[in-house]
Each structure stands twice: as C-alpha cells, then as structure tokens.
Amino acid sequence: MITPIVIAGGSGTRLWPHSRKSFPKQFINIVGKESLLQQTLQRLTNRDLFKPPLIICNERHRFLVRHQCEEIGIKDPVIIIEPEGKNTAAAISSGVLYEQKLDSDFIVLSSDHFIDNQEKFIKTVTDALKAISSDIFVFGVKPRSNNPNYGYIQTRKEKGGVFSVESFIEKPESKLASKLIQDPSFFWNSGIFMFNGKTFIREMSLHNRDILDLVENSLKKATSDIGFLRLDKEEFSKIEDISFDYALLEKTSNIKMVQLQSKWNDLGTWESIYEVSEKDSNGNVISGDVILDQTSNCFISSEEKLLVSIGIDNLNVINTPDVTLISTRNIGKKNLENVLRVLKESNRIESEFNRKVHRPWGSFETLVRSDYFQVKKLSINPRSKLSLQMHNFRSEHWVVVKGTAIVTKGEKKLTLKTGDSVFIPKLVKHSVENKTKDNLEIIETQSGAYLGEDDITRYEDIYGRIENK
C-alpha cells in the first residue's frame, strides 16, 4: 500500500480575486462541486492501494483542511503543521519521516491540481509501483503548449512505459519552450512523485542531509495540538527554503519518469481554469448569474449579483462581492503580483481576505463597512464556540437570525433564540456557543473608534489561539 503525502500550502495569489492569502485556491470550488483539495483527497480513497493521506499545511489553514476533510467523510486526518513555509523538500521530508515505516512506498501530490480521469491516474500509479525498485519516479505530462510556467523533463524511453530522465529545464522562456514541445523527448513536470521510503532517505542523505536531520529534530520535538501535529518551530526555522526538484531531483541519478495519461493542469492561471472548464457554443466559460450578448471566448464569473456582458471577446470578467477583475484572458502571474503589491502597499485588505473569512468555529462575512461601524454575518458551526474575548475599542450588538445561541456576557449566561438580541459593550468579556447540531447565524453590528480584527484579547479558546494575533 502507498502512503500519500498531500502538500496543502499556498499563498493565494495566482487566482486572485477568488483566491486570497486567507483562502487559497486549493480550498475553492472552482472546477467541479468540491474544492481542489477535496478532489485530490478523493483521488486517494482506494484503500486497496492507498493508506490514509498525510496532509502538510500551515498554521493559518489547518482548520480549513480539517473541515474540508470532514465534509467528504475523512475522519481524524493526519494534519502536519509547518511553522513556516520552507518549500517542498522540507514538506515531503516531514511526511516520509513521520510515517517511520521507511520500507513503505509514497506518492506526493499537490492539493490544487486538476486531473480529469481517475482510472488513468490509477493506471499510472500502478505502473510506477511495479517498476519503483530503487528509483524516484516523477509523473510527466505531454506538453500541449509552450507554457513557460512549467518545468520540462528531457527523457529517453526505456521498456514497460518507463523513461530515464536526462535533464530538467525549470520554467524556460516561451521561445525555448516552443522548441522543447517540438521534441518528443520532453515532458512537463507535473510535480507528482513516487518512491520507496528507503530510496528517499538514501538519496536525501547523499545530496541534502541537513534537511533530513533538521526535519527529524523538528518531528522529535513536535507537539500534538487539538488533533494537529505541530512541528518544532526552532528546528524547522533552520531548514533551507528549497524545492524538492532543486534539493534532490536535479542531483540524483536514480530517477525515472512515467507518463500521466490523464489530462493534467496545475491551475496556476485564469487561462488554465478556462482551458479545463466546459464552454458554451461561443467559447465562453460561465459561472454564476450571468447574461451574455455578442460575447465570445470569455471567462465570466459572478458571485451574488447579476452580471451582463455585451460585445466583448477574449476577456476575463471575474466579479466577487468585494472585487471585480477585468483583464485579457492571458493575464500572467506577474500581472497579478503587481496588483497585489499595490494593494499591500496601500494597506488594502482585499489582497489577503475575501469578504467571507473562515475561522475554526465557522466564518464571518462583512456586509457593510465604514470608518466607525460595520455589519457582519457570523455563521457558527454545530458544536462550536468563539473564544472568551474582550475588545478595547468597539462594542457589538448581536441579533440571532437562525438557531440558538448560548451567550456569555460578563458574569451572565444567556440563551438567545431566533429574533433575540444582546448588546456587548467594549471592555466586557464575552463569547457565543452553538451547542446544537444545526448552524447558528448571527448579525453582528460593530461600532467604535477602531474596528480592526486585532482589537481582541482572548482569555479562553478551544482552538489554542490565546496569543493576540
């Protein structure tokens, strides 16, 4: 059986504005009914072939990962928290060393890739498994374009569908990529890897022993935190920030490739989302409440409100509750990075947060915002509770619009049902709990001289967030 390692980090910049730092693309239902993370995990449900997956993520997204696992029936997943992002060499090493059974076979997948055919994916996995021996296998994809955002692998065909790897070319310029795709020996590097644990340890020991040692130390000092495994921060901080490709693949001679037969895409641009999505007769990809007239070859998405387009071609029109992006369809990674840099320099929250912000207990959505008051809708999951907290600069007024709330206000305990309300002055400790099996919804009106999320002092918190953040 194969142990899957699923890498679930991400900065949330590549598919902005749908994707944000607080809610990157692996958590979005952007291609299909489930999120990309959920689709990745469902690819690994064959218990005759795969063990339960190990998921590597960061502090910010740990509860999102757990919640999305629970939504698709994965109980008590193993979630390993990295104290900081150190790229894929450290993440993969963490998964392998955690497993401890180093005679196990492993498969490494990103949580945000598109694979369209499960049967062909499984066939590629079993082909690699038969030939795995003492080599590291990379899954290659036949190029469909001169995409400069992918790494390229030069190969030589052997027998049984296995290729030897001659060299790697990391993200070549378009001119060189155009030449490479004409050569049948070149493939895209999908970032999916398979290997035996002993092979991994042997090769990493030869080429990057420091990473292994520091990850091992971080695991030895790791702590269990309400169901998560938290790697030791001090040891992990010493690890080099380097990809698995640079740390090992481009150094080892024990590497092979198998071709992934199913359609694959890393969904790193809006153009790649357009490519894999279903189109209408005029070449448009449509999502949400949209009416088109004389519109062709466009990607058009609208959340919550009607969007009408007339007489446009070859554009992205992406409408979210707080941001509208209009661009040519081939917008590049650097274009979005420039916009996000300007937003950050201007202290605009749109670079980091959606209007809907996820929390361990559920989510809140900002409905109205001004300098001195704002209105939010709190959605509190069943059996969940906000921290016992206090605000220095703002007061809050809560109205229950759905469900039953158990409210702590100072020394008092109140039970509020639909239509009931309570006022929480500043400097008063308070909390709210949903003890039922149904969602609880509250409209919260904040007022005061400062309304920032950092105006919070926590006294008790079942999610381990006592530090002021």
Stockholm file with secondary structure:
# STOCKHOLM 1.0

chainA/1-469         MITPIVIAGGSGTRLWPHSRKSFPKQFINIVGKESLLQQTLQRLTNRDLFKPPLIICNERHRFLVRHQCEEIGIKDPVIIIEPEGKNTAAAISSGVLYEQKLDSDFIVLSSDHFIDNQEKFIKTVTDALKAISSDIFVFGVKPRSNNPNYGYIQTRKEKGGVFSVESFIEKPESKLASKLIQDPSFFWNSGIFMFNGKTFIREMSLHNRDILDLVENSLKKATSDIGFLRLDKEEFSKIEDISFDYALLEKTSNIKMVQLQSKWNDLGTWESIYEVSEKDSNGNVISGDVILDQTSNCFISSEEKLLVSIGIDNLNVINTPDVTLISTRNIGKKNLENVLRVLKESNRIESEFNRKVHRPWGSFETLVRSDYFQVKKLSINPRSKLSLQMHNFRSEHWVVVKGTAIVTKGEKKLTLKTGDSVFIPKLVKHSVENKTKDNLEIIETQSGAYLGEDDITRYEDIYGRIENK
#=GR chainA/1-469 SS CEEEEEECCCCSCTTTTTSBTTBCGGGSCCSSSSCHHHHHHHTTCCTTTBCCCEEEEEGGGHHHHHHHHHHTTCCSCEEEEESSCCHHHHHHHHHHHHHCCTTSEEEEEETTCEECCHHHHHHHHHHHHHHCTTCEEEEEECCSSCCTTSCEEEEEECSTTEEEEEEEECSCCHHHHHHHTTSTTEEEEEEEEEEEHHHHHHHHHHHCHHHHHHHHHHHHTCEEETTEEECCHHHHTTSCCCCHIIIIITTCSCEEEEECCSCEECCCSHHHHHHHSCCCTTSCEEEEEEEEESCBSCEEEEEEEEEEEESCBSEEEEECSSCEEEEETTCCHHHHHHHHHHHHHTTCGGGTCCSEEEETTEEEEEEEECSSEEEEEEEECTTEECCEEECSSEEEEEEEEESCEEEEETTEEEEECTTCEEEECTTCCEEEEECSSSCEEEEEEEEESCCCTTCCEEEECTTSCCSCC
#=GC SS_cons         CEEEEEECCCCSCTTTTTSBTTBCGGGSCCSSSSCHHHHHHHTTCCTTTBCCCEEEEEGGGHHHHHHHHHHTTCCSCEEEEESSCCHHHHHHHHHHHHHCCTTSEEEEEETTCEECCHHHHHHHHHHHHHHCTTCEEEEEECCSSCCTTSCEEEEEECSTTEEEEEEEECSCCHHHHHHHTTSTTEEEEEEEEEEEHHHHHHHHHHHCHHHHHHHHHHHHTCEEETTEEECCHHHHTTSCCCCHIIIIITTCSCEEEEECCSCEECCCSHHHHHHHSCCCTTSCEEEEEEEEESCBSCEEEEEEEEEEEESCBSEEEEECSSCEEEEETTCCHHHHHHHHHHHHHTTCGGGTCCSEEEETTEEEEEEEECSSEEEEEEEECTTEECCEEECSSEEEEEEEEESCEEEEETTEEEEECTTCEEEECTTCCEEEEECSSSCEEEEEEEEESCCCTTCCEEEECTTSCCSCC
//
